[in-house]
Amino acid sequence: MADGGGAILRGEVAKAARTHEEIVEFIAGGTTPERVLAFRPSAEAQERAAELMRRSHEGTLTDEERSELEDFLELEHILILAKARARAYTRTNRLGG
């Protein structure tokens, strides 16, 4: 029997790793509050997150996919916090503080 399921799982894990890598590269490359505000995940990452959300609502996620979705949601939360902080920094700098 072919290991099709394992190959699919490895592909999904690789997609999740690429999403993390996108954010790591963004941070490591140095940034500014304006760049943080402008940051958007790749289309591939957005599509994968949407697919996982859809499957979650349908109740068809595997345990690995549920974990991947939780990772996406955690990264989204971090980005929301970073963007809020970046907005505060830009507002303070505009006001001369």
C-alpha positions as CSV (number, residue, x, y, z in Angstrom):
1,M,0.0,0.0,0.0
2,A,1.3,3.4,-0.9
3,D,2.0,6.0,1.7
4,G,-0.3,8.7,0.2
5,G,-1.6,9.8,3.5
6,G,1.9,10.3,4.9
7,A,2.9,12.3,1.8
8,I,-0.1,14.5,2.1
9,L,0.6,15.1,5.8
10,R,4.3,16.0,5.1
11,G,3.1,18.5,2.5
12,E,0.7,20.1,5.0
13,V,3.5,20.3,7.6
14,A,5.8,21.9,5.0
15,K,3.1,24.5,4.2
16,A,2.8,25.4,7.9
17,A,6.6,25.7,8.1
18,R,6.7,28.0,5.1
19,T,4.1,30.3,6.8
20,H,6.3,30.5,10.0
21,E,9.3,31.1,7.8
22,E,7.6,34.0,6.1
23,I,7.2,35.7,9.5
24,V,10.7,34.8,10.7
25,E,12.2,36.3,7.5
26,F,10.1,39.4,7.9
27,I,11.3,40.0,11.4
28,A,14.9,39.0,10.7
29,G,15.1,41.4,7.8
30,G,14.6,44.3,10.1
31,T,11.4,46.3,10.2
32,T,9.7,49.5,11.0
33,P,6.3,50.2,12.4
34,E,5.1,51.1,8.9
35,R,6.3,47.8,7.5
36,V,4.6,45.9,10.3
37,L,1.4,47.7,9.5
38,A,1.8,46.8,5.8
39,F,2.7,43.2,6.3
40,R,0.3,40.6,4.9
41,P,0.8,36.8,4.8
42,S,1.3,35.3,1.3
43,A,-1.7,34.3,-0.7
44,E,-0.8,30.7,-0.2
45,A,-0.8,31.1,3.6
46,Q,-4.1,33.0,3.5
47,E,-5.7,30.3,1.3
48,R,-4.4,27.5,3.6
49,A,-5.8,29.3,6.7
50,A,-9.2,29.8,4.9
51,E,-9.3,26.1,3.9
52,L,-8.5,25.0,7.5
53,M,-11.2,27.3,8.9
54,R,-13.8,26.0,6.4
55,R,-12.9,22.4,7.3
56,S,-13.0,23.2,10.9
57,H,-16.6,24.6,10.6
58,E,-17.5,21.4,8.7
59,G,-15.9,19.3,11.5
60,T,-13.6,17.4,9.1
61,L,-10.1,18.5,10.4
62,T,-7.6,15.8,11.3
63,D,-5.6,16.3,14.5
64,E,-2.6,17.5,12.6
65,E,-4.8,20.1,10.7
66,R,-6.3,21.2,13.9
67,S,-2.8,21.8,15.3
68,E,-1.9,23.7,12.1
69,L,-5.0,25.9,12.4
70,E,-4.2,26.6,16.1
71,D,-0.7,27.7,14.9
72,F,-2.2,30.0,12.3
73,L,-4.5,31.5,14.9
74,E,-1.6,32.1,17.3
75,L,0.4,33.8,14.5
76,E,-2.6,35.9,13.6
77,H,-2.9,37.0,17.3
78,I,0.8,37.9,17.4
79,L,0.4,39.9,14.2
80,I,-2.6,41.7,15.6
81,L,-0.7,42.7,18.7
82,A,2.3,43.8,16.7
83,K,0.2,45.9,14.4
84,A,-1.5,47.5,17.4
85,R,1.9,48.3,18.9
86,A,3.1,49.7,15.6
87,R,0.1,51.9,15.3
88,A,0.8,53.3,18.8
89,Y,4.4,53.9,17.8
90,T,3.5,55.8,14.6
91,R,0.9,57.8,16.4
92,T,3.4,58.8,19.2
93,N,6.0,59.7,16.6
94,R,3.6,61.9,14.7
95,L,2.7,63.7,17.8
96,G,6.3,64.4,18.6
97,G,6.6,62.0,21.5
